[in-house]
Amino acid sequence: MDLVVPDVLEESCATRQALERLAAKWRVLLVYSLLDGPHRHADLRRRLPGITQKVLTETLRGMEADGLVERRVLRESAPQHVEYGLTDLGHTLREPLAAICAWAVKNG
């Protein structure tokens, strides 16, 4: 079977759109951070040195809008407790990201 390579240079290409969404530095790192289960905002900040609170919040909101992350409110009353976890769609990134990691280790 021949490998089918989509025309990622076309703006309407679904592969290009997915790559543009995932190419942001913090998105892939957040997926890795959430692969072991849901985490609260402060825990994610500790796990990702260098990310600002603003960027973390914006990135999580974007990933939620894309269906990769779900936000769960654990306590409604102040102070509100919220955690973030991968959706089923978000978990489908495990294997492709593992393949990229294996490639990086192999090719240094």
Stockholm file with secondary structure:
# STOCKHOLM 1.0

chainA/1-108         MDLVVPDVLEESCATRQALERLAAKWRVLLVYSLLDGPHRHADLRRRLPGITQKVLTETLRGMEADGLVERRVLRESAPQHVEYGLTDLGHTLREPLAAICAWAVKNG
#=GR chainA/1-108 SS CCCCCCCTTSTTCHHHHHHHHHCSHHHHHHHHHHTTSCEEHHHHHHHSTTCCHHHHHHHHHHHHHTTSEEEEEEECSSSCEEEEEECHHHHTTHHHHHHHHHHHHHHC
#=GC SS_cons         CCCCCCCTTSTTCHHHHHHHHHCSHHHHHHHHHHTTSCEEHHHHHHHSTTCCHHHHHHHHHHHHHTTSEEEEEEECSSSCEEEEEECHHHHTTHHHHHHHHHHHHHHC
//
